[in-house]
Amino acid sequence: MAPSAIPRLPDSTLAFRREGYTFISTRCDRLGTDLFATRLLLRPVVCLRGAEAAGTFYDPLNFTRENAVPRSAQHLLQDEGSVQTLTGLAHHRRKRLFIDQLTDRSEERLAERFAAAFDAALSRPDCRRFVLDTEVRAVLTEAALRWAGLEAAPAIVQQRSEEFGLMVDKAGSLGPPNWKARRRRVTTERWAAEQIARLREDGAGEDSASPAAAVALHRDDHGQLLPEPVAAVELLNLLRPVVAVGRFMAFAVVALIQRPLWRARLAEGSAEDELLFSQEVRRYFPFFPLVGGTALRRFAWRGHEFDAGDMALLDLYGTNHDSRVWRDPESFDPDRFRGWNSDPNTLIPQGGGDVVTGHRCPGEGATLGLISSAARVVGEHPEFEARIQDLTIDLRHMPAAPRSGVVLTRRQTPTSTKGH
């Protein structure tokens, strides 16, 4: 194979840890390219940025997610045998399981359950202060469990929400924090396996139409039930992403605090404005910084020849902020999505490509509905205000979050002085 013509940089592990979300795009801008080669943790990688790169990356003939994620992250976010690690027909069949559970009506039910639970949490007389970035996880966990057809007793909700939160927060960490989260995940998987076994034992019973039952009773290409550990992992892959949307919700409230005009617009109840706002939250704010892939075959792109087994990293955040696609990308402007052409490779906070044939997340519709519900419920509780706090979002920290956690505080009701 001829030497690659693309820029090659020395090991960038420390630079990536230091710069976070902007690591790839900064170098692409400086080098005048959409791809460059480097090493991360001593492993050779090719870093990609842009809509065309996303189209190449998410072509199922080109890359697979298998062996593309460090085990420290894979065990928390996907684990072995999950849908994200499969390719070809096996991936298509397993992916269909998730797509079938995320119909429009199912997504509406999830959003309705969340809205009811969130409203109830804010309406409690003893709720004086609500830290959105962390406390909303319990609300999302309750909604996800009820939507999936599982028990949602307070103790279960609290434990599962803590575990799901660790899976998301510590996926990008190394050492003791990651080890602790992975140990906690073992407990979560044990619980999930118990749910699978129970549903299988009674044939799913009254919950036969529930998403959890669909996972428990799903059969592979040979007509066999999934091994219990694999089914448990897929059940977590149905529930954990719902809880991860809490970060988007925190970002959405930051946007409402900093842009009161949009808070007023959303208060008018326009479904179109809610969609535009939620899409811009997903584009503008940092979710996952990048995604890894392993080349399936030898092919060339932009003067570089990939060999089977080569690793690539696609810049999700940088592609969502690419000035060649997005006008004034560093400005928060939901109106940019009015009349948007819906190109699947330009807006990729949850992956690109085709949702049916590729690895694009099938939960984007659910995410949009949940973000809209959160913004709506906050708007329906004007007794809560966002007092002066640090809403800075440090792009060097992965995953990023507002420093304050977005604190909503109930206004004090003036004490009556009548008769005094």
N, C-alpha and C positions, 0 to 999 in steps of 0.2 A: 504494500500500500504506500502510495506517495505521501510524503510529509504533509501535514495539514497546513493550509494557508492562513488559517485564522490566528489571531493573537494568542500567545501563550504566556500565562503569568505564573510566578512561583507559588508555592503553597499559600493558600489564602485563608486557612482556618482561623487564625487570629483576627484577620480583617473582617471576616464574615461575622464572627462573634461580636466584634466591636461595632459594626455598622448595621447589622440586622437587615431590615426590610429593603434598604436602598443599596445593598451591596452589589447586586447584579446590574441594576439600571445605571448606577453611577459609573461603573466601568464601561458599560456599553456606550454611554454618552461620551465618555472621555476618549474611547478608542474608535468611535464612529462605526460601530458594528452592532449586530444583534446576537452575536455569539462569540465566546472566547473560551479557551481551555485553561484549566488551573487544577489544583489539587485541594481537596478538603479532607482533613484527617488522613492525609497521605494518599487518598484514593483519587485517581484521575477522574475529572468530570468536565463536561462541556456545559457552560451556562448559556441559556437562551432567553430572549426577551422579544415580545411583540405578538401581534395577532397571527402573522404568518408562521412564526415559530410555534404558537399554540396549535395551529392546524396540523403542522408536522408532528408535533409531540403527541397529540391525541389521535393521530391516525393509528387504528389498532394493528396495522401491519408493521408499524415502526417501533413502538415502545410498549413495554409492560411495566406494571408497578412492582413486580416480583424482584426481590433483592435490591430494590432501589431506595429503601428507607432504612436508616440505622435501626438496629434492633431496639435501642433505647426508646425510639419513637414508635416503631411498629407495634411493639407489645402494648403500648398505651392506646394507640389510635385504631389499629386494624387487627393485629395478631395473625398468626399463621392459619392458613386455610380459609380466610375471609374472602368476600367477593372481590375486594380490591387486589388481591394477590393472584386472581385467576385470569386466564386468557381464553380467547376463542369461544367455542360453543359452551364450555363450562361456565365462563364468565357471563355469557348472554343469558343462559338459563337462570343462574343465581341472581343476576341483575334484575330479571323479570319479576322475581319475588318481591323486590323492593319497589319497583315501579307500580306493581299491582296494588300495593298497600298505600300508595301516595296518589290516589285519584283526587280530582278536584273536591269531591264531597268529603273524602277522608281528611284532606288538608283543612277544609273548613271546620270539621269537627275538632281537630287538634287546636286550631286557633280559637274556637269557641270555648273549649275546656281551659285553655290558658287564660283567656280574657276573664272568665268567671273566677278562676283561682287567683289571678292577680288583683282583680277588683276586691275580692274577699280579703286578701292580705292587707291591702291599703285601707280597707274599711274597718279593720279591727280597732277598737278604741285604744288599745295599748300600743298601736303602731305609731310611734312618734318620729321614728327615723328609719329610713329604708336605704340601704347601700345597694344600689341596683346591680353593680357588676357581680356581686357575690350572692346576695339574698334572693335574687330572681331565679337562681338555679334551683332552689327548692320548689318554687312555683312551677317552673318548667318541668321538673322531675315529676311532680304530682300530675300535671297535665299529661305528660308523656305516658306515665304508667296507666292512668285511667283510659287514655286513648287506645293504648295497646291491649287493654283488657286484663290488666294485672292489678293486684292489690296495692292500694296506695295509702296504707295506714301511716300516721305521722312519723313513727320510728323508722319505717322502711324508706319513706321519702327523704328523711334527714340523712340516713346513711348512704343511700344511693346518690343523692345530690352531691355529697362530699366526695364520693369516689369518682363520679363523672367529672366533677370540677378538677380533681387532681389529674385525670387523664388528659384533659385539655391544657391545663396550666403547666404541667411538667413534661409535656411531650418534647419540648425543645431544650430541656435541661440535661445535664450530665451529672454523674456521681450520686451522692447520697439522696438529693431531692428526687431524682428519677427512680432510684432504687426503692425508695419509700412508696412512691406512687405505684410502681409495678407490684410491690407486695400487696398493696391495697386492692389492686385490680384482681389479684387471685381470689380475694373474697367476693368481689363483684361477679366474677365468672362462676364461682361456686353457686351463688344465688341464682344466676341466670340458668345454670344447668338444672337447678331444682325446679325452676318454672317450666322448663322444657319437659322434664320428666313428668311433672304433674299434668301438663296439658296432654301429653301422649298417653298417659295412663287412663285418663277418662275420655280419650278421643276428642279432647278440647271441650266437651260438654256444651254448656250454654255459651261459651266463648268461641265457638267454632268459626265464627266469621271475623274474629278479632285479628289484628296484625300479629300479636304474639302467637296465636294459634297457627297462623299461616306459616310462620317460621318453624314452629315445632313440627308441623305436618308436611313441610316441604320435602319433595323427593328429587333425587338427582337424575341424571340421564339413564340410570339403570333401574329406576323405580324404587331406589332405596332411600329411607329416611337419612338425613344428614347425621353423621356421628354426633352424639350429644355435645361434646366439647365445641364442635364447629357450629352447631345450631345455637349454642349459648353465646358464642362470639357474634354471630349474626344478629341475635336478639339485642345485644349491646350496641351493634352497629345501627340498629333501628332507633334506639333510645338516646345514646350518647350525643349524636349530632343535634337532637332537639335541645339538649341542655347547652350545647356549645353556642346556640343562637343567642344566648344571654349576652354574649359579648357584643353582638350586633345591636342588641337592645340598649345596652349602655351607650354605645356610639350614637344611636338614634336620639336618645335623650340629650346627649351633649349637643347634637345638631339643633334640637329644639331650644335648648338654653341659649345657644350662641346666635340663633337665627329666629327671633320671635315672630318674624313675618311668616315663616313656615308653620309655626305653632298656630297662628291665627288661621292660616289657610286650611290646615288639617281639621281645625275645629268646625269648619263648615261642612265636614262630612263627605267630601268628594272622594269617591273610590279611585278615580284616576289620579288625583293628587297623592293619595296614600301610596299607590303603586310607584309613581315617579319618585317620591321621597324615599321609599324603601329601596328601590334600585340604586339611588345615589348613595345611600348609606353603605350598601354593599360594595359599590365601586370606590368611594372616596376613602373610607376608613380601612385600617389594616386588619385583616383576618389572618389567614395563613400566608407566610411570605413567599413560599415556593413549593413546588412538588417535584419529586424525583421519578425518573423512569430509566429502565434498562433496555437498550436496543435489542430488538428481536432478530435483526438481519443486517446485512451490509447494504448501506444506501448512502447517497450524498445529498447534502443540503447546504446551500450557500458556500460552496467551495470546501466543505469539510466532509470527509468520508467517515461515517460511523461504522464500526464493526459490531457484530452480535456480541452482547455483553458489555458494551460501553455504557457508561452512566451519564445521564443528562439531568440538569436541573432547570425547570421552567420558572421564570420570574412571574408569579401571579400578581403581586403588588405593582411591580413596574409596568406590566402590561396594562393594568387598570389605570395607570397614570401616564400612559404613552401619549405625548403631545401630538403625534402624527394621527392619532385616532380621536382623542378627546380634546376639544377646545378648552384652553385654560384649565388643565387637569387638576391643578392644586386648589381650585375653587370648588366649593360645595354648591352645586347648581342642579337640583332635581329636574328643572325644565329641559335639561339637555336630553332627557329621555322621551320628550314629547315627539312622537313620530320616529322614534329610534328604529333602525332596520333589524334589530335583534340578531346581529351577527354573533354566533355562538363563541367566536374566538377573540372577541374584543373585550367582553365583560366576563372575567373568569375568576371571581373570588372563590368560587366553589368548583373550579375546574372548567375545562373547555371541551370542544368537540360535541358529539352527539350523545344525548343521554341514554338512548336505547342501545346503540352499538358500541359505545365507548365507555370511558371511565368518568364521565361527567356526573356530578352528584345528582341523584334523582329527587333530592329534597329542596330544590330551589323554590318551588312554589310554596312549600310549607314554610320556608324561611321568610319569604316575602309576607305571607299572611301573619306570621308571628311578630315580625317587626311592626307591621301596621297595627296589630292588636295592642302591642305594648305602647306605641305612641298614642293610640286612641284612649286607652285606659288612663295613662298619665294625664292626658288632656281633660278627662272626666273627673279628675281629682285636683281641682285648683287649690284645695286646702294644703297641698304639698308644694313647697317651693325649693328651689336650688339656691341655697345661700352661697356666699363667697367660698370658693373651694378651688383646688388645683385640678383643672380638667386637661392638663398637658398630657399628650400621648407620646411616649418615648419610642421612636421607631427602632431603637437599638435593642429593645427588649422584645423577645419572642416567646409567646404571643403578646402583642401590645395591648394595653388597656389604659383608660384614664387614671392618672395617679391617685385621685381622690376616691375612685370607685364609683363616682356619681352619687352623691348623697342627697336624698330627698327628705326634707324636714317638714313636719306638720306645723302650720302656723298656730301660735298660741291663741286660744279664744280669750278675749279680754274678760277679766273678772268683773262681774257686775258690782257697782258701788251703790246700788239702790238701797235707801234706808240708812246710809251711813253719813 
